[in-house]
Every structure is written in structure tokens, then in C-alpha cells.
Amino acid sequence: MKQNKSNSRKKKSSSVNSKSKLNPKRDANTIKLKKELAEEKDKYVRLFAEFENYKKRTAKERLELFKTANSEVMSSLIPILDDFDRATKQSDKILADDQIDGFKLIFNKFNEILKSNGLSETKTLKGDVFDAEIHEAITQIPSKKSDEKGKIIDIIEKGYQLGEKIIRYPKVVVAE
């Protein structure tokens, strides 16, 4: 029995020695495969991240396209809104009747539809300080009062914005 044990020990040690002789090749092969696997995982993660960025970018571009298209439509409707506004102001001077009331209802409905689509009037008042970023100066009039210099004297045409973007700047007269 002792001999069997020693033989089995010899077999084990000889098999360990034979494995250790093959291990350098297997180890090198395993290291190479692990390295390739890591590279492929890295490529996969990068490709996945790139695809996610692509989806976000195209969604953002699509949203911008709709906003731009909406902006063009709104810009073309603003002159009609101006005409409605002038007509409403003139109709206030006339005795009210059913036709004028109907006209005002149509104007209010049109105005509400534009507001619900994001169009709003740019807040500009007489006496505000002129800001070239949000106003368009049509003319400058000399002012005798020093406290009026650089301020808006008159508003010629209302300005409008779609969300945060100004699509028509208010046209103003500025004191000089």
C-alpha cells in the first residue's frame, strides 16, 4: 500500500510537472484571450454609449426642427395679429354692435390659440431702458430731460417671442 501511495504521489507530481510545463502557453493564451475580451467589452461599451448619444442628439434635433417650423409659422401669423389688434383698437371708437363683438371674439380666439402654441408678447413699456439685445431702435429723438436719455419713448411695433426665443423684436423710439 505504501508503494501505491508513493506511486500515486509520483503520478501526481509528474502530472503537476507536466501541467506546469504547459501552463506558460496556457497562461499566455489565457492572458491574450482576457485582453481581447476586455478590448471587445470596451468596444461594446463605447458603441453602446455612442448609440445612446446618437438617440439623444436626434431627438433633440427633431425637437429643434419642430420648434423652428413652429417659429416660421408663428412669424408669418404675427402681421395678421397686428392687423387684428389695430382693427380692435379702431372698433373701440365705434358704437359696439353684434358684428364688432363677433370680430373681437374671433380676435380673442386667434390670440389664445397663438398663446397656447407658445407665442407671447415681449414685455416692453414706455420708460424702460433700451436694451439692444431685446429691442430694435427705429429712431432716436433728442430729449430735453436728462433722465429720459437711453429710455424708450414710444413703441412702434410689438415684439413677440416663442418660448424664450425672440422671433420679432419690438420696434421702439429711444430718447437721445
C-alpha positions as CSV (number, residue, x, y, z in Angstrom):
1,M,0.0,0.0,0.0
2,K,2.8,2.3,0.8
3,Q,4.1,1.7,-2.7
4,N,0.7,2.6,-4.2
5,K,0.7,5.8,-2.3
6,S,4.2,6.7,-3.3
7,N,3.3,5.8,-6.9
8,S,0.2,8.0,-6.8
9,R,2.3,10.8,-5.4
10,K,4.8,10.4,-8.2
11,K,2.0,10.4,-10.7
12,K,0.5,13.5,-9.1
13,S,3.8,15.2,-9.0
14,S,4.6,14.2,-12.6
15,S,1.2,15.4,-13.7
16,V,1.7,18.7,-11.9
17,N,5.1,19.0,-13.6
18,S,3.6,18.3,-17.0
19,K,0.9,20.9,-16.3
20,S,3.4,23.4,-15.2
21,K,5.3,22.8,-18.4
22,L,2.1,23.5,-20.4
23,N,1.0,26.4,-18.2
24,P,3.2,29.1,-19.7
25,K,1.5,28.5,-23.0
26,R,-2.0,28.3,-21.5
27,D,-1.3,31.3,-19.3
28,A,-0.1,33.3,-22.2
29,N,-3.1,32.2,-24.2
30,T,-5.5,33.0,-21.3
31,I,-3.9,36.4,-20.8
32,K,-4.3,37.0,-24.5
33,L,-7.9,35.9,-24.5
34,K,-8.7,38.0,-21.4
35,K,-7.0,41.0,-23.1
36,E,-9.1,40.5,-26.3
37,L,-12.2,40.1,-24.2
38,A,-11.5,43.3,-22.3
39,E,-10.9,45.1,-25.6
40,E,-14.2,43.8,-27.1
41,K,-16.1,44.8,-23.9
42,D,-14.6,48.3,-24.2
43,K,-15.6,48.5,-27.9
44,Y,-19.1,47.3,-26.9
45,V,-19.5,49.9,-24.1
46,R,-18.2,52.7,-26.3
47,L,-20.5,51.7,-29.2
48,F,-23.5,51.5,-26.8
49,A,-22.6,54.9,-25.4
50,E,-22.2,56.3,-28.9
51,F,-25.6,54.9,-29.9
52,E,-27.3,56.4,-26.8
53,N,-25.7,59.8,-27.6
54,Y,-27.0,59.5,-31.2
55,K,-30.5,58.8,-30.0
56,K,-30.4,61.8,-27.7
57,R,-28.9,64.0,-30.4
58,T,-31.5,63.0,-33.0
59,A,-34.4,63.5,-30.5
60,K,-33.0,67.0,-29.7
61,E,-32.6,67.8,-33.4
62,R,-36.1,66.6,-34.1
63,L,-37.5,68.8,-31.3
64,E,-35.5,71.8,-32.6
65,L,-36.9,71.2,-36.1
66,F,-40.4,71.3,-34.8
67,K,-39.6,74.5,-32.9
68,T,-38.1,76.0,-36.0
69,A,-41.1,75.1,-38.2
70,N,-43.4,76.4,-35.5
71,S,-41.3,79.6,-35.3
72,E,-41.7,80.2,-39.1
73,V,-45.5,79.7,-38.9
74,M,-45.8,82.0,-35.9
75,S,-43.7,84.6,-37.6
76,S,-46.0,84.6,-40.7
77,L,-49.1,84.9,-38.4
78,I,-47.8,87.9,-36.4
79,P,-48.7,90.5,-39.1
80,I,-52.3,89.2,-39.0
81,L,-52.2,89.5,-35.3
82,D,-51.1,93.1,-35.7
83,D,-53.9,93.8,-38.1
84,F,-56.4,92.3,-35.7
85,D,-55.0,94.4,-32.9
86,R,-55.3,97.7,-34.9
87,A,-58.8,96.8,-36.0
88,T,-59.8,96.1,-32.4
89,K,-58.5,99.4,-31.3
90,Q,-60.4,101.2,-34.1
91,S,-63.6,99.2,-33.3
92,D,-63.5,100.6,-29.7
93,K,-64.1,104.0,-31.2
94,I,-67.3,102.8,-33.0
95,L,-70.5,102.0,-31.2
96,A,-70.5,98.4,-30.4
97,D,-72.8,96.0,-32.2
98,D,-73.0,92.3,-32.7
99,Q,-70.6,92.3,-35.7
100,I,-67.9,94.1,-33.8
101,D,-68.4,91.8,-30.8
102,G,-68.1,88.8,-33.1
103,F,-64.9,90.3,-34.6
104,K,-63.5,90.7,-31.1
105,L,-64.4,87.1,-30.2
106,I,-62.5,85.9,-33.3
107,F,-59.5,88.0,-32.4
108,N,-59.5,86.7,-28.8
109,K,-59.8,83.1,-30.0
110,F,-56.9,83.6,-32.5
111,N,-54.8,85.3,-29.8
112,E,-55.5,82.4,-27.4
113,I,-54.5,79.8,-30.0
114,L,-51.2,81.5,-30.6
115,K,-50.6,81.8,-26.9
116,S,-51.3,78.1,-26.4
117,N,-48.7,77.3,-29.0
118,G,-46.1,79.3,-27.1
119,L,-46.3,82.7,-28.6
120,S,-46.2,85.6,-26.1
121,E,-45.8,89.3,-26.4
122,T,-42.4,90.7,-25.4
123,K,-42.8,92.9,-22.3
124,T,-41.8,96.4,-23.3
125,L,-43.1,99.6,-21.7
126,K,-42.6,103.2,-22.3
127,G,-39.9,104.4,-20.0
128,D,-37.9,101.1,-20.0
129,V,-34.2,101.3,-20.5
130,F,-33.3,100.5,-24.1
131,D,-31.5,97.1,-24.5
132,A,-30.1,96.3,-27.9
133,E,-30.4,92.6,-27.1
134,I,-34.2,92.7,-26.8
135,H,-35.3,95.9,-28.6
136,E,-34.9,97.3,-32.1
137,A,-34.4,101.0,-32.2
138,I,-36.2,102.6,-35.2
139,T,-35.1,106.1,-34.4
140,Q,-33.6,108.3,-31.7
141,I,-35.2,111.6,-30.7
142,P,-33.3,114.2,-28.7
143,S,-34.6,114.7,-25.3
144,K,-34.5,117.8,-23.1
145,K,-34.8,115.7,-19.9
146,S,-31.6,114.0,-18.9
147,D,-33.4,111.2,-17.0
148,E,-35.1,110.1,-20.3
149,K,-31.8,109.5,-22.2
150,G,-31.4,105.9,-23.2
151,K,-35.0,105.1,-22.4
152,I,-37.9,104.1,-24.7
153,I,-40.2,106.9,-25.6
154,D,-42.6,105.1,-27.9
155,I,-43.3,101.6,-29.1
156,I,-44.0,101.4,-32.8
157,E,-44.5,97.7,-33.2
158,K,-44.9,95.0,-30.5
159,G,-42.3,92.3,-30.2
160,Y,-43.1,88.6,-29.9
161,Q,-41.3,85.6,-28.6
162,L,-41.8,81.9,-29.0
163,G,-40.9,80.3,-25.6
164,E,-37.6,82.0,-24.8
165,K,-36.6,82.8,-28.4
166,I,-37.5,86.3,-29.7
167,I,-39.0,85.9,-33.2
168,R,-39.8,89.6,-33.7
169,Y,-38.1,92.4,-31.7
170,P,-40.2,95.3,-30.5
171,K,-39.6,98.4,-32.6
172,V,-39.1,101.4,-30.4
173,V,-38.2,105.1,-30.4
174,V,-35.4,105.9,-28.0
175,A,-34.6,109.2,-26.3
176,E,-31.1,110.6,-27.0
